[in-house]
Amino acid sequence: MRKTGFFWDEKCFWHSGGNYAGNLPVGGLVQPLAAGGLPESPETKRRLKNLLDVTGLSGALELRTGAEADLETLARVHPASFLSDFKAASDTGGGELGLRTPFGQGGYEIAALSSGLSVTALEAVLRGEVDNAYALSRPPGHHCLPEFPNGFCLLANLGIAIRNAQAKGLAKRFVVLDWDVHHGNGTEAIFIDDPDVLTISIHQERNYPLDTGDADVRGEGKGQGANMNLPLPPGAGHATYLEAMERIILPAIRAHEPEVIVVANGYDAAVIDPLSCMMATADTFRQMTRMVMALADDICDGRVMMAHEGGYSEVYVPFCGHAVLEEMSGSGIHAPDPLAEAFTIRQPNAKAEAFFSDQLADLSEFFNVK
């Protein structure tokens, strides 16, 4: 058993995205939903926590919380003018400062708390308080640019956490592995010229954002070569994700020699997710986590920190998250995936798998991974 910190706070479930129908604001010809709101709802996260409690896995974790990230910490990534505008709008009823990032009264404080969970979780790992950690951060953060929130992300949670750790001298070299189905454009932008932070995003090609995530974006300046994008065609499934891990991602992480592996952990590549066209399963996330944990044991004393990002199936996210936390903790408490058989049958056929494998071969050659 490992000592796994689970950082969460009920207040993060209270973030409200306002009157949306899916990704569209209600109005004109867009009708309100009976249970309206953005796909990024509290229920996926709340139901994950509920499942952990019901199975007893939460008892095998070290349940902790964190404080709101203060202005000094947030300003390591976000300009003071942006933070001031965000706080002012939050204090006067809410609003929207970017693209698909509405927030209500008190939204600033909830977003700062979400960032604070990631900050505290990463610090706990680097200080040796826990072996690894999972931050149930909400709202998510991997799309947020320093001055432009987008894609449900109001603050750059992991960017803030890493810059905080660097500033405090807790670690210098990091890997951010983002397996959310959408490109981690915010994290990429924050570290684009930092040679000490290798950012890797494996995502569905041209899902979101529509104009980022190409493989040829390798970094800028001193950070040239420290950014890797693995855009996958729609329909890629379990075998393709594991092949990408073994063939490209794990060797790249090993070569970078990080002091800690940070994972932007979205579950929206799953078969049933409404915002993707991919075919991953709960076992995909389990196996990828197992690979990351084994590599971390080998190269950085097991130091792994994960932050919750996307995943929009209220039914399936809890089982994906439970599988990940089983692997992180080494617990034998299991929550069987009730959709495993159906999703295994739906995996791509041999011709499709061969096509996806060819795509990975091209990426492997492009990145010159040994």
C-alpha positions as CSV (number, residue, x, y, z in Angstrom):
1,M,0.0,0.0,0.0
2,R,1.1,3.5,-0.8
3,K,0.2,6.6,1.1
4,T,-2.0,8.4,-1.4
5,G,-3.3,11.9,-0.6
6,F,-6.8,12.7,-1.9
7,F,-7.3,16.4,-1.9
8,W,-10.9,17.6,-2.2
9,D,-13.4,20.2,-0.9
10,E,-17.2,20.2,-1.1
11,K,-17.1,23.9,-2.1
12,C,-15.6,22.9,-5.5
13,F,-18.8,21.1,-6.3
14,W,-20.6,24.5,-5.9
15,H,-19.1,26.1,-8.9
16,S,-21.9,27.1,-11.2
17,G,-21.6,27.5,-15.0
18,G,-24.9,29.3,-15.5
19,N,-27.7,28.9,-18.0
20,Y,-26.1,26.7,-20.7
21,A,-27.4,23.8,-22.8
22,G,-24.4,21.7,-23.3
23,N,-21.7,24.0,-24.6
24,L,-24.1,26.6,-25.9
25,P,-25.6,29.6,-24.0
26,V,-29.4,29.4,-23.8
27,G,-31.1,31.9,-26.1
28,G,-32.2,32.4,-29.7
29,L,-33.0,28.9,-31.0
30,V,-31.0,27.2,-28.2
31,Q,-33.5,25.7,-25.8
32,P,-32.8,25.3,-22.1
33,L,-32.4,21.7,-20.8
34,A,-34.5,20.3,-18.0
35,A,-31.3,19.8,-16.1
36,G,-29.4,22.7,-17.6
37,G,-25.8,23.7,-17.4
38,L,-22.4,23.1,-18.9
39,P,-21.2,19.5,-19.5
40,E,-18.6,20.3,-16.8
41,S,-21.0,19.7,-13.9
42,P,-20.3,18.8,-10.2
43,E,-21.9,15.4,-10.5
44,T,-19.0,13.5,-12.2
45,K,-16.7,14.6,-9.3
46,R,-19.3,14.2,-6.6
47,R,-20.3,10.7,-7.8
48,L,-16.6,9.7,-7.9
49,K,-16.2,10.8,-4.2
50,N,-19.5,8.9,-3.4
51,L,-18.2,5.7,-5.0
52,L,-15.0,5.9,-3.1
53,D,-17.0,6.3,0.1
54,V,-19.3,3.4,-0.7
55,T,-16.6,0.9,-1.6
56,G,-14.4,2.0,1.3
57,L,-11.5,3.0,-0.9
58,S,-11.7,6.5,0.6
59,G,-10.7,4.9,3.9
60,A,-7.5,3.7,2.3
61,L,-6.6,7.2,1.2
62,E,-5.4,10.2,3.2
63,L,-8.3,12.6,2.7
64,R,-7.1,16.2,2.9
65,T,-8.1,19.6,1.6
66,G,-6.3,22.8,0.8
67,A,-6.7,26.6,1.1
68,E,-7.5,29.0,-1.7
69,A,-4.4,29.8,-3.6
70,D,-3.4,33.4,-2.6
71,L,-2.7,36.2,-5.0
72,E,1.0,35.8,-4.9
73,T,0.7,32.1,-5.9
74,L,-1.8,32.8,-8.6
75,A,0.3,35.7,-10.0
76,R,3.1,33.3,-10.8
77,V,1.0,32.4,-13.9
78,H,-1.8,35.0,-14.2
79,P,-1.3,38.8,-14.6
80,A,-2.6,40.9,-11.8
81,S,-5.0,42.7,-14.2
82,F,-6.7,39.4,-15.1
83,L,-7.0,38.3,-11.5
84,S,-8.4,41.7,-10.6
85,D,-11.0,41.6,-13.3
86,F,-12.0,38.0,-12.3
87,K,-12.4,39.0,-8.7
88,A,-14.4,42.1,-9.5
89,A,-16.8,40.2,-11.7
90,S,-17.1,37.4,-9.1
91,D,-18.0,39.9,-6.4
92,T,-20.7,41.5,-8.4
93,G,-22.6,38.4,-9.5
94,G,-20.4,36.5,-11.9
95,G,-19.9,36.6,-15.7
96,E,-17.6,35.2,-18.3
97,L,-14.1,36.5,-19.1
98,G,-13.1,34.0,-21.8
99,L,-14.7,31.3,-23.9
100,R,-17.1,28.8,-22.3
101,T,-16.0,29.8,-18.8
102,P,-19.0,31.3,-17.1
103,F,-19.0,31.6,-13.3
104,G,-21.3,32.9,-10.6
105,Q,-21.1,34.9,-7.4
106,G,-18.0,33.7,-5.6
107,G,-16.6,32.0,-8.6
108,Y,-13.2,33.5,-8.0
109,E,-12.9,32.0,-4.6
110,I,-14.0,28.5,-5.8
111,A,-11.5,28.6,-8.7
112,A,-8.7,29.7,-6.3
113,L,-9.7,26.8,-4.0
114,S,-9.5,24.4,-7.0
115,S,-6.0,25.7,-7.7
116,G,-5.2,25.5,-4.0
117,L,-6.0,21.8,-4.0
118,S,-3.5,21.2,-6.8
119,V,-0.9,23.4,-5.2
120,T,-1.2,21.6,-1.8
121,A,-1.3,18.2,-3.4
122,L,1.9,18.8,-5.3
123,E,3.6,20.3,-2.3
124,A,2.6,17.3,-0.2
125,V,4.2,14.9,-2.7
126,L,7.4,16.9,-3.0
127,R,7.8,17.4,0.8
128,G,7.3,13.6,1.3
129,E,4.1,14.0,3.3
130,V,2.4,11.5,0.9
131,D,3.8,9.1,-1.7
132,N,1.5,10.4,-4.4
133,A,-1.6,12.6,-4.6
134,Y,-4.8,13.2,-6.4
135,A,-6.4,16.6,-6.5
136,L,-10.1,16.6,-7.2
137,S,-9.9,20.1,-8.6
138,R,-13.0,21.8,-10.0
139,P,-13.2,23.9,-12.1
140,P,-10.4,22.3,-14.2
141,G,-7.4,24.1,-15.4
142,H,-5.5,22.7,-18.4
143,H,-7.1,24.9,-21.0
144,C,-6.6,28.2,-19.1
145,L,-4.1,30.6,-20.6
146,P,-2.5,33.2,-18.4
147,E,-4.9,35.9,-19.6
148,F,-7.7,34.0,-21.3
149,P,-9.8,31.3,-19.5
150,N,-11.4,28.8,-21.9
151,G,-12.8,25.4,-22.1
152,F,-14.4,25.4,-18.6
153,C,-11.0,26.3,-17.1
154,L,-10.9,29.5,-15.1
155,L,-7.4,29.2,-13.6
156,A,-4.4,27.2,-14.7
157,N,-4.3,24.8,-11.7
158,L,-1.3,22.6,-12.7
159,G,0.6,25.6,-14.1
160,I,0.2,27.4,-10.8
161,A,1.1,24.3,-8.8
162,I,4.3,23.7,-10.7
163,R,5.4,27.4,-10.7
164,N,4.8,27.5,-7.0
165,A,6.9,24.4,-6.4
166,Q,9.7,25.8,-8.5
167,A,9.6,29.2,-6.7
168,K,9.8,27.4,-3.3
169,G,12.7,25.3,-4.5
170,L,10.8,22.0,-4.0
171,A,11.7,20.7,-7.5
172,K,13.1,22.0,-10.8
173,R,12.3,19.3,-13.4
174,F,8.8,18.2,-14.1
175,V,6.8,16.2,-16.6
176,V,3.2,17.1,-17.3
177,L,1.4,14.2,-19.0
178,D,-2.1,15.3,-20.1
179,W,-4.3,12.4,-21.3
180,D,-7.5,14.4,-21.2
181,V,-9.1,14.0,-24.7
182,H,-8.8,17.7,-25.4
183,H,-5.4,19.3,-26.1
184,G,-3.8,20.9,-23.0
185,N,-3.3,24.2,-24.7
186,G,-3.1,26.2,-21.5
187,T,-0.4,24.1,-19.9
188,E,1.5,24.1,-23.2
189,A,1.5,27.9,-23.4
190,I,2.6,28.4,-19.8
191,F,5.7,26.1,-20.2
192,I,6.4,26.6,-23.9
193,D,9.8,28.1,-23.3
194,D,10.8,26.2,-20.1
195,P,13.3,23.4,-20.8
196,D,12.7,22.0,-17.3
197,V,9.1,21.2,-17.8
198,L,8.3,18.6,-20.4
199,T,4.6,18.8,-21.5
200,I,3.0,15.9,-23.2
201,S,-0.5,15.9,-24.5
202,I,-2.2,12.9,-26.0
203,H,-5.6,14.0,-27.3
204,Q,-8.2,13.6,-30.0
205,E,-7.1,15.6,-33.0
206,R,-9.0,18.8,-33.7
207,N,-11.5,18.2,-30.9
208,Y,-10.8,21.2,-28.6
209,P,-9.3,23.7,-29.2
210,L,-9.9,23.5,-32.9
211,D,-6.6,25.1,-33.9
212,T,-4.0,23.7,-31.4
213,G,-2.4,20.4,-30.5
214,D,-0.3,19.7,-33.6
215,A,2.7,17.5,-33.3
216,D,5.1,20.0,-34.9
217,V,4.7,22.4,-31.9
218,R,7.8,21.4,-30.0
219,G,8.4,24.4,-27.8
220,E,10.0,27.8,-28.1
221,G,13.4,29.3,-27.3
222,K,15.2,27.3,-24.6
223,G,12.1,25.1,-24.3
224,Q,12.5,23.8,-27.9
225,G,11.9,20.1,-27.8
226,A,10.2,20.1,-24.4
227,N,6.6,20.0,-25.7
228,M,5.1,16.9,-27.3
229,N,1.6,16.7,-28.8
230,L,0.2,13.3,-29.8
231,P,-3.0,14.0,-31.8
232,L,-4.9,10.8,-32.3
233,P,-7.7,10.2,-34.9
234,P,-11.2,9.8,-33.7
235,G,-12.0,6.2,-32.7
236,A,-8.7,5.3,-31.1
237,G,-9.2,3.0,-28.2
238,H,-7.6,1.0,-25.4
239,A,-4.8,-0.6,-27.4
240,T,-3.8,2.6,-29.1
241,Y,-3.5,4.5,-25.8
242,L,-1.4,1.7,-24.3
243,E,0.8,1.5,-27.4
244,A,1.3,5.3,-27.3
245,M,2.4,5.1,-23.7
246,E,4.9,2.2,-24.3
247,R,6.2,3.4,-27.6
248,I,6.5,7.2,-27.1
249,I,5.3,8.7,-23.8
250,L,7.2,6.5,-21.2
251,P,10.5,6.7,-23.1
252,A,10.2,10.5,-23.4
253,I,9.4,10.9,-19.7
254,R,12.4,8.7,-18.7
255,A,14.7,10.7,-21.0
256,H,13.7,13.9,-19.3
257,E,14.6,12.7,-15.8
258,P,11.9,14.5,-13.9
259,E,11.8,14.8,-10.1
260,V,8.0,14.2,-10.2
261,I,5.4,13.2,-12.8
262,V,2.3,15.3,-12.9
263,V,-0.7,14.1,-14.7
264,A,-3.6,16.2,-16.1
265,N,-6.1,13.5,-15.6
266,G,-9.2,13.7,-17.8
267,Y,-11.6,10.8,-18.4
268,D,-13.2,12.2,-21.5
269,A,-11.5,9.8,-23.9
270,A,-13.9,7.2,-22.6
271,V,-16.3,5.4,-25.0
272,I,-19.4,6.9,-23.4
273,D,-18.2,10.5,-23.0
274,P,-20.4,13.1,-24.7
275,L,-17.6,15.4,-25.7
276,S,-15.3,13.0,-27.6
277,C,-15.2,10.3,-30.2
278,M,-12.7,8.0,-28.5
279,M,-12.9,4.4,-27.2
280,A,-10.9,4.3,-23.9
281,T,-12.3,2.4,-21.0
282,A,-11.8,2.4,-17.2
283,D,-9.2,-0.3,-17.7
284,T,-7.3,2.0,-20.1
285,F,-7.0,4.6,-17.4
286,R,-6.1,1.9,-14.9
287,Q,-3.3,0.5,-17.1
288,M,-1.9,4.0,-18.0
289,T,-1.8,4.8,-14.3
290,R,-0.1,1.5,-13.6
291,M,2.6,2.3,-16.2
292,V,3.1,5.8,-14.8
293,M,3.4,4.5,-11.2
294,A,6.0,1.8,-12.3
295,L,8.0,4.4,-14.2
296,A,7.9,6.8,-11.3
297,D,9.1,4.1,-8.9
298,D,12.0,3.6,-11.2
299,I,13.1,7.2,-11.9
300,C,11.7,9.6,-9.2
301,D,11.0,7.7,-6.0
302,G,7.4,7.1,-6.9
303,R,6.5,10.8,-6.9
304,V,3.2,11.2,-8.9
305,M,0.6,13.9,-8.6
306,M,-2.6,13.9,-10.6
307,A,-5.2,16.7,-11.0
308,H,-8.7,16.0,-12.2
309,E,-9.5,17.6,-15.5
310,G,-12.3,16.6,-17.9
311,G,-14.7,13.7,-18.1
312,Y,-18.4,14.3,-18.6
313,S,-20.2,11.0,-18.2
314,E,-21.8,11.0,-14.8
315,V,-22.2,7.2,-15.1
316,Y,-18.7,6.3,-16.1
317,V,-16.3,8.9,-14.6
318,P,-16.7,7.4,-11.1
319,F,-15.5,3.9,-12.3
320,C,-12.6,5.4,-14.2
321,G,-11.5,7.5,-11.2
322,H,-11.9,4.6,-8.9
323,A,-9.6,2.4,-11.1
324,V,-6.9,5.2,-11.1
325,L,-7.0,5.5,-7.4
326,E,-6.8,1.8,-6.9
327,E,-3.6,1.8,-8.8
328,M,-2.2,4.9,-7.1
329,S,-2.8,3.5,-3.6
330,G,-2.2,-0.1,-4.3
331,S,-5.4,-1.0,-2.5
332,G,-7.2,-4.2,-3.2
333,I,-10.6,-2.5,-2.8
334,H,-12.2,-2.9,-6.3
335,A,-15.1,-1.3,-8.1
336,P,-15.9,-3.6,-11.1
337,D,-16.6,-1.7,-14.3
338,P,-20.3,-2.5,-15.1
339,L,-19.7,-1.6,-18.7
340,A,-16.4,-3.4,-19.3
341,E,-17.8,-6.2,-21.4
342,A,-19.9,-3.9,-23.6
343,F,-17.0,-1.5,-24.1
344,T,-14.5,-4.2,-24.9
345,I,-16.7,-5.6,-27.6
346,R,-17.0,-2.1,-29.1
347,Q,-13.2,-1.6,-29.4
348,P,-11.8,-0.9,-32.9
349,N,-11.3,-3.9,-35.3
350,A,-8.0,-5.1,-36.6
351,K,-7.9,-2.8,-39.6
352,A,-8.6,0.2,-37.5
353,E,-6.0,-0.8,-34.9
354,A,-3.4,-1.2,-37.7
355,F,-4.2,2.3,-39.0
356,F,-3.8,3.8,-35.5
357,S,-0.6,1.9,-35.0
358,D,0.8,3.3,-38.2
359,Q,-0.1,6.8,-36.9
360,L,1.9,6.1,-33.8
361,A,4.8,4.8,-35.8
362,D,4.9,8.1,-37.7
363,L,4.8,10.1,-34.4
364,S,7.5,7.9,-32.9
365,E,9.8,8.6,-35.9
366,F,8.9,12.3,-35.8
367,F,9.8,12.6,-32.1
368,N,12.9,10.3,-32.5
369,V,12.0,8.5,-29.3
370,K,14.5,5.8,-28.4
